[in-house]
Amino acid sequence: MDDAATIADLRRRLAESEAARHQSEARFAAMLESVPAGVATLDMNGRILASNSQYQHFCPTGLMPSRDPDRVARWQAWSNDGRLLRPDEFPGARANRGECVTPGQEMLFTDDDQRAIWVRVAAVPVRDEQGNLTGQASVISDLNTLKRSADSLRESEQRQVVMVAELQHRTRNLIAVISSIAARMLDGASSLQEFERGFNDRLSALSRVQKMLSYATAGQRVNFEDLLRAELVALGAIGRKGGDDHLILAGPPDVPLRSRAVQSVALALHELGTNAVKYGALGADGGLLTITWHVDTEKDGVPWLHVDWRESGVKISHPSTIPPTGGYGRQLIERALPYQLGAKTHYAFVEDGVHCTIAVPVVSRRTLEDGQDG
């Protein structure tokens, strides 16, 4: 391929990556709009990074109240002893100093029509992997609506606390995963083009996971088979001509995964699938990929999902020459899954392909005890 063609191909892939990013941002924006409160993430300078329209109604300039000199006077709050709070005592300012302000501070907001609205403002700090403050997540709830009944107020406060915690957790976790992928791929990539291809593939896998998580409503969880089929469809293993000749899937249709397990399991399936397409059963003539799964209950009463990924019909001339640590995908399966989820995994190159087993708890012991999604 000549230089002009290489540049054209690079531009095309960059455009596809940008389009995928825009789609992911659009899905995130749609999720925020579904929340019955103002929700936003902000940087350390008080600038809004992402928000829904309800939050923009309260902060139309894109700045949090204590950092907005033109609108700070619209916000008032009082301490327990009746003292008027200073702007540096507002929830956003406190979160920027590392405080968690939940379930929030009641404040009186004056809108553009000079109406006084009682709101509750919650804010929590967001930190990076090193524990450094990088910004905050904030929720503004209209108490004039919520106070119509005491029951509705209590339920809304509970949802608000959960929403802020989930928003903080999801943001921190996603950034950590992307950083980890980039660091590991930079170590093993032989060229910028190789890094870009692999990095974009993994970002696409993460985007698919976020879409499934955002579509799952309260009380529902992502099913393993849906996750598996979405990845196989994206890789072209399902829906292509002759694809069924290379693939056997067998297992119960309704196996919901813990929310914290979905992302890691999806990345493991992506790595296994990509390897099978490039070098294994999904790319070899006469190759066959058999994926089976079942659920067993362990002695402690916790049900575990057992996945068996078995390739056959693939010729591996010298499996002993393959490094025992493997690439990013193998390290993810053998090291990251046991560390992150307490999973039990086994990865081996057998005579005619890859054989991998993954066992993860479907629920945690805490879920069995108090009904929460562990």
FIFI-603321 format. One record per residue (C-alpha): residue number from 1; x, y, z. Coordinates in steps of 0.1 Angstrom, whole numbers, plus 2048, in hexadecimal, padded with zeros to 3 digits. Each point is the difference from the previous one (the first is absolute). Layout:
N
[r NUM; [X; Y; Z]];
...
This chain:
374
[r 1; [800; 800; 800]];
[r 2; [80F; 822; 7F6]];
[r 3; [801; 81E; 817]];
[r 4; [7E1; 810; 7F2]];
[r 5; [7EC; 7E1; 805]];
[r 6; [80D; 7FC; 823]];
[r 7; [7F7; 823; 809]];
[r 8; [7DD; 7FC; 7F1]];
[r 9; [7FB; 7E0; 813]];
[r 10; [80B; 811; 820]];
[r 11; [7E8; 81D; 7FB]];
[r 12; [7E4; 7E8; 7F9]];
[r 13; [807; 7ED; 821]];
[r 14; [803; 820; 813]];
[r 15; [7DF; 80B; 7F2]];
[r 16; [7F0; 7DF; 80A]];
[r 17; [80E; 804; 823]];
[r 18; [7F3; 823; 803]];
[r 19; [7DE; 7F5; 7F5]];
[r 20; [800; 7E4; 81A]];
[r 21; [809; 81A; 81A]];
[r 22; [7E4; 817; 7F6]];
[r 23; [7E7; 7E3; 802]];
[r 24; [80D; 7F7; 823]];
[r 25; [7FC; 824; 80B]];
[r 26; [7DD; 801; 7F1]];
[r 27; [7F6; 7E1; 814]];
[r 28; [80E; 80E; 820]];
[r 29; [7ED; 821; 7FA]];
[r 30; [7E0; 7EC; 7FA]];
[r 31; [805; 7EE; 821]];
[r 32; [805; 821; 813]];
[r 33; [7E0; 80E; 7F1]];
[r 34; [7EC; 7E3; 80E]];
[r 35; [809; 809; 824]];
[r 36; [7E5; 815; 812]];
[r 37; [819; 818; 80E]];
[r 38; [81D; 816; 7F4]];
[r 39; [81F; 7EB; 7FD]];
[r 40; [823; 80B; 7F5]];
[r 41; [825; 7F9; 802]];
[r 42; [818; 81E; 804]];
[r 43; [825; 806; 800]];
[r 44; [815; 810; 81B]];
[r 45; [7F9; 823; 7F2]];
[r 46; [7DB; 7FB; 805]];
[r 47; [7F9; 7FC; 7DA]];
[r 48; [7E5; 7E8; 7F6]];
[r 49; [80E; 7E2; 7EC]];
[r 50; [7DF; 7EE; 7FA]];
[r 51; [7DD; 807; 80C]];
[r 52; [7DB; 7FC; 7F9]];
[r 53; [7E8; 81C; 7F7]];
[r 54; [7F3; 803; 824]];
[r 55; [822; 808; 80D]];
[r 56; [805; 819; 7E4]];
[r 57; [7E0; 811; 80B]];
[r 58; [811; 808; 822]];
[r 59; [823; 806; 7F2]];
[r 60; [7FB; 80D; 7DC]];
[r 61; [823; 811; 7FE]];
[r 62; [811; 7DE; 804]];
[r 63; [80F; 809; 822]];
[r 64; [7F6; 7F4; 823]];
[r 65; [7F0; 81B; 816]];
[r 66; [81F; 808; 816]];
[r 67; [815; 806; 7E1]];
[r 68; [7E7; 815; 7ED]];
[r 69; [803; 825; 80A]];
[r 70; [7E2; 80A; 7EB]];
[r 71; [7E8; 7E7; 810]];
[r 72; [80D; 7F7; 822]];
[r 73; [7E8; 819; 810]];
[r 74; [7E3; 7EB; 7F4]];
[r 75; [80B; 7E4; 818]];
[r 76; [7FA; 802; 826]];
[r 77; [804; 7E7; 81C]];
[r 78; [801; 801; 825]];
[r 79; [812; 7ED; 81B]];
[r 80; [7EE; 7EE; 81C]];
[r 81; [804; 81E; 817]];
[r 82; [7F1; 817; 7E5]];
[r 83; [820; 80F; 7F2]];
[r 84; [801; 809; 7DB]];
[r 85; [819; 7E9; 7EF]];
[r 86; [81D; 80F; 7EC]];
[r 87; [805; 7F3; 7DC]];
[r 88; [81F; 7ED; 80C]];
[r 89; [7E9; 7EC; 817]];
[r 90; [7E9; 7F6; 7E3]];
[r 91; [7FF; 7DA; 7F8]];
[r 92; [815; 804; 7E0]];
[r 93; [81B; 813; 811]];
[r 94; [801; 7E6; 81C]];
[r 95; [802; 7E3; 7E7]];
[r 96; [81E; 811; 7F0]];
[r 97; [811; 7FE; 821]];
[r 98; [7FA; 7DB; 803]];
[r 99; [7DF; 800; 814]];
[r 100; [7E2; 7EA; 7F8]];
[r 101; [7E1; 815; 803]];
[r 102; [7E3; 7E6; 801]];
[r 103; [7E3; 7FE; 800]];
[r 104; [806; 825; 7FB]];
[r 105; [7FB; 824; 80B]];
[r 106; [7DE; 811; 7FD]];
[r 107; [804; 821; 7ED]];
[r 108; [7E8; 81B; 7F4]];
[r 109; [805; 807; 7DA]];
[r 110; [7F1; 81E; 7EE]];
[r 111; [7F9; 7F8; 7DB]];
[r 112; [7FE; 818; 7E2]];
[r 113; [7DB; 807; 808]];
[r 114; [809; 80B; 823]];
[r 115; [7F0; 7E1; 80F]];
[r 116; [80F; 7F2; 820]];
[r 117; [805; 7DB; 7FD]];
[r 118; [80C; 7EA; 81D]];
[r 119; [819; 7E6; 7F3]];
[r 120; [817; 7E6; 810]];
[r 121; [824; 800; 7F2]];
[r 122; [816; 7E2; 805]];
[r 123; [825; 7FE; 7F5]];
[r 124; [81B; 7E6; 803]];
[r 125; [825; 801; 7F6]];
[r 126; [80D; 7EB; 7E3]];
[r 127; [824; 7F3; 803]];
[r 128; [819; 7EF; 7E9]];
[r 129; [812; 7E0; 807]];
[r 130; [81A; 812; 815]];
[r 131; [7E5; 810; 815]];
[r 132; [805; 822; 7F2]];
[r 133; [7E1; 816; 7FD]];
[r 134; [7F5; 804; 7DB]];
[r 135; [7DE; 80F; 804]];
[r 136; [7DE; 7F8; 80E]];
[r 137; [7DD; 7F1; 7F9]];
[r 138; [7E2; 816; 809]];
[r 139; [7DB; 7FB; 803]];
[r 140; [7E5; 81C; 804]];
[r 141; [7DD; 7F5; 80A]];
[r 142; [7E2; 817; 7FF]];
[r 143; [7F1; 7FD; 823]];
[r 144; [7E0; 813; 7F6]];
[r 145; [7F7; 7E1; 7ED]];
[r 146; [80F; 7E6; 817]];
[r 147; [7EF; 80E; 81F]];
[r 148; [7DD; 7F8; 7F4]];
[r 149; [803; 7E1; 815]];
[r 150; [818; 7F4; 81B]];
[r 151; [802; 7DE; 7F0]];
[r 152; [80A; 80E; 7DE]];
[r 153; [81B; 816; 811]];
[r 154; [80F; 7E3; 813]];
[r 155; [801; 7EA; 7E0]];
[r 156; [80F; 81C; 7EC]];
[r 157; [81B; 806; 819]];
[r 158; [809; 7DB; 7FF]];
[r 159; [801; 800; 7DA]];
[r 160; [815; 820; 801]];
[r 161; [81A; 7F0; 816]];
[r 162; [801; 7E1; 7EB]];
[r 163; [802; 814; 7E0]];
[r 164; [81D; 816; 80C]];
[r 165; [813; 7E1; 80C]];
[r 166; [7FA; 7ED; 7E0]];
[r 167; [809; 81E; 7EA]];
[r 168; [821; 804; 814]];
[r 169; [807; 7DB; 7FF]];
[r 170; [7F9; 7FC; 7DB]];
[r 171; [815; 81E; 7F6]];
[r 172; [81E; 7F6; 815]];
[r 173; [7FE; 7DB; 7F6]];
[r 174; [7FD; 808; 7DB]];
[r 175; [81D; 818; 800]];
[r 176; [815; 7E6; 813]];
[r 177; [7F8; 7E5; 7E7]];
[r 178; [808; 816; 7E2]];
[r 179; [821; 80B; 810]];
[r 180; [809; 7DC; 807]];
[r 181; [7F9; 7F5; 7DC]];
[r 182; [814; 81C; 7F2]];
[r 183; [81E; 7FA; 817]];
[r 184; [801; 7DA; 7F9]];
[r 185; [7FC; 805; 7DA]];
[r 186; [81B; 81A; 7FE]];
[r 187; [818; 7E7; 811]];
[r 188; [7F9; 7E6; 7E6]];
[r 189; [7F9; 813; 7E0]];
[r 190; [81A; 800; 7E5]];
[r 191; [7F2; 81E; 7EE]];
[r 192; [7E7; 81D; 804]];
[r 193; [7EA; 7EF; 7E6]];
[r 194; [7FF; 7E0; 814]];
[r 195; [7F8; 813; 820]];
[r 196; [7E4; 814; 7EF]];
[r 197; [7EF; 7E1; 7F2]];
[r 198; [801; 7ED; 820]];
[r 199; [7F6; 81E; 816]];
[r 200; [7E3; 808; 7EA]];
[r 201; [7F3; 7DC; 800]];
[r 202; [801; 800; 826]];
[r 203; [7EF; 822; 802]];
[r 204; [7E4; 7F2; 7EA]];
[r 205; [7FC; 7E3; 817]];
[r 206; [7FD; 817; 81E]];
[r 207; [7E7; 815; 7ED]];
[r 208; [7EA; 7E2; 7FA]];
[r 209; [801; 7F8; 825]];
[r 210; [7F7; 823; 80A]];
[r 211; [7E2; 7FF; 7E8]];
[r 212; [7F4; 7E0; 810]];
[r 213; [805; 80E; 823]];
[r 214; [7EE; 820; 7F8]];
[r 215; [7E2; 7EE; 7F1]];
[r 216; [7FC; 7E9; 81F]];
[r 217; [7E5; 810; 815]];
[r 218; [800; 800; 826]];
[r 219; [7FD; 7DD; 80E]];
[r 220; [80C; 7F0; 7E0]];
[r 221; [822; 7F3; 7F7]];
[r 222; [813; 7F7; 7E0]];
[r 223; [7FD; 7DB; 7F6]];
[r 224; [81F; 7ED; 7F8]];
[r 225; [7F2; 7F2; 7DF]];
[r 226; [7F6; 823; 7F4]];
[r 227; [823; 80C; 808]];
[r 228; [810; 7E2; 7EE]];
[r 229; [7EA; 803; 7E1]];
[r 230; [806; 826; 7FD]];
[r 231; [825; 7FA; 7FF]];
[r 232; [7FE; 7E3; 7E7]];
[r 233; [7EA; 815; 7EA]];
[r 234; [818; 81D; 801]];
[r 235; [81D; 7E9; 7F7]];
[r 236; [7EC; 7F2; 7E2]];
[r 237; [7FE; 7DD; 80F]];
[r 238; [7DA; 801; 800]];
[r 239; [7ED; 80B; 7E1]];
[r 240; [81C; 7FA; 7E7]];
[r 241; [7FD; 7E6; 7E4]];
[r 242; [80A; 7DE; 80D]];
[r 243; [804; 80E; 823]];
[r 244; [7E9; 7E6; 810]];
[r 245; [818; 7E5; 7F3]];
[r 246; [81C; 80E; 817]];
[r 247; [7EC; 806; 820]];
[r 248; [7EC; 7ED; 81A]];
[r 249; [7F0; 812; 81D]];
[r 250; [7EF; 7ED; 81D]];
[r 251; [7F4; 80C; 822]];
[r 252; [7E3; 80E; 814]];
[r 253; [7F1; 820; 7F0]];
[r 254; [7FB; 813; 820]];
[r 255; [820; 805; 814]];
[r 256; [802; 824; 80D]];
[r 257; [823; 80D; 809]];
[r 258; [809; 817; 81C]];
[r 259; [804; 824; 7F4]];
[r 260; [824; 801; 80B]];
[r 261; [808; 7E0; 7EC]];
[r 262; [7F1; 80A; 7DE]];
[r 263; [81C; 816; 7F4]];
[r 264; [81C; 7E7; 809]];
[r 265; [7EE; 7E2; 7F2]];
[r 266; [7F8; 812; 7E0]];
[r 267; [825; 80A; 7FB]];
[r 268; [80A; 7DB; 806]];
[r 269; [7E7; 7F4; 7E6]];
[r 270; [80C; 81B; 7E8]];
[r 271; [825; 7F4; 804]];
[r 272; [7F6; 7DC; 7FB]];
[r 273; [7EA; 808; 7E2]];
[r 274; [81A; 816; 7EF]];
[r 275; [81B; 7E5; 804]];
[r 276; [7E8; 7E6; 7F2]];
[r 277; [7F9; 815; 7E1]];
[r 278; [824; 809; 7FA]];
[r 279; [812; 7E0; 808]];
[r 280; [7E7; 7E6; 80D]];
[r 281; [7E0; 7ED; 7F9]];
[r 282; [7EC; 81D; 7F1]];
[r 283; [81B; 807; 7E6]];
[r 284; [80C; 7DD; 7F7]];
[r 285; [7F1; 7E9; 7E6]];
[r 286; [7EF; 7E4; 813]];
[r 287; [803; 812; 821]];
[r 288; [7E5; 7FD; 81A]];
[r 289; [7FA; 816; 81E]];
[r 290; [7EA; 7F0; 81B]];
[r 291; [7F4; 817; 81D]];
[r 292; [7EC; 7F0; 81C]];
[r 293; [7F6; 80E; 822]];
[r 294; [7ED; 7F6; 81E]];
[r 295; [7F9; 80C; 824]];
[r 296; [80A; 7EC; 81F]];
[r 297; [7FA; 809; 824]];
[r 298; [820; 7FE; 816]];
[r 299; [801; 7F3; 823]];
[r 300; [7FC; 824; 80E]];
[r 301; [7DF; 803; 7EE]];
[r 302; [80D; 818; 7E5]];
[r 303; [7F7; 7F7; 7DC]];
[r 304; [81D; 800; 7E7]];
[r 305; [800; 803; 7DA]];
[r 306; [817; 7E7; 7F0]];
[r 307; [80A; 808; 7DC]];
[r 308; [813; 7E7; 7EA]];
[r 309; [810; 80F; 7E0]];
[r 310; [80E; 7E3; 7EB]];
[r 311; [80F; 803; 7DD]];
[r 312; [807; 7E3; 7E9]];
[r 313; [80C; 7FA; 7DD]];
[r 314; [81D; 819; 804]];
[r 315; [823; 7F6; 7F9]];
[r 316; [819; 80E; 81A]];
[r 317; [823; 7F4; 7F5]];
[r 318; [814; 809; 81F]];
[r 319; [7EA; 809; 81E]];
[r 320; [81F; 7FD; 817]];
[r 321; [80F; 81F; 7EF]];
[r 322; [7E3; 817; 80B]];
[r 323; [80B; 815; 81E]];
[r 324; [7EF; 7F5; 820]];
[r 325; [7F4; 823; 809]];
[r 326; [7F0; 805; 7DE]];
[r 327; [7F3; 821; 7F3]];
[r 328; [7E7; 819; 80F]];
[r 329; [7E2; 7E9; 7FB]];
[r 330; [811; 7E3; 812]];
[r 331; [80C; 816; 81D]];
[r 332; [7DC; 80E; 803]];
[r 333; [7F2; 7DD; 803]];
[r 334; [81B; 7F0; 816]];
[r 335; [808; 81E; 817]];
[r 336; [7E6; 81C; 7FE]];
[r 337; [7E0; 7EB; 802]];
[r 338; [80B; 7ED; 820]];
[r 339; [80C; 821; 810]];
[r 340; [7E1; 815; 7F7]];
[r 341; [7E4; 7E6; 803]];
[r 342; [80F; 7E3; 813]];
[r 343; [7FC; 7EB; 7E1]];
[r 344; [80F; 7DE; 7F9]];
[r 345; [810; 7FE; 7DE]];
[r 346; [815; 7E9; 7EA]];
[r 347; [810; 808; 7DE]];
[r 348; [812; 7E6; 7EC]];
[r 349; [80C; 7FA; 7DC]];
[r 350; [7F6; 7DC; 7FA]];
[r 351; [807; 7EA; 7E2]];
[r 352; [7E7; 810; 7E8]];
[r 353; [7F8; 822; 80F]];
[r 354; [7F9; 815; 81F]];
[r 355; [7EE; 7F2; 81E]];
[r 356; [7F5; 819; 81A]];
[r 357; [7EA; 7FD; 81E]];
[r 358; [7F2; 81D; 815]];
[r 359; [7EC; 7FD; 820]];
[r 360; [7F1; 81F; 810]];
[r 361; [7E7; 805; 81C]];
[r 362; [7DF; 80A; 7F2]];
[r 363; [7F7; 812; 820]];
[r 364; [814; 808; 81F]];
[r 365; [7FB; 7F3; 823]];
[r 366; [7F4; 823; 80A]];
[r 367; [7E5; 7FE; 7E5]];
[r 368; [7F2; 7E0; 810]];
[r 369; [800; 811; 822]];
[r 370; [7F0; 821; 7F8]];
[r 371; [7F5; 7FF; 7DC]];
[r 372; [818; 81A; 7F2]];
[r 373; [812; 7FC; 7DF]];
[r 374; [824; 7F7; 809]];
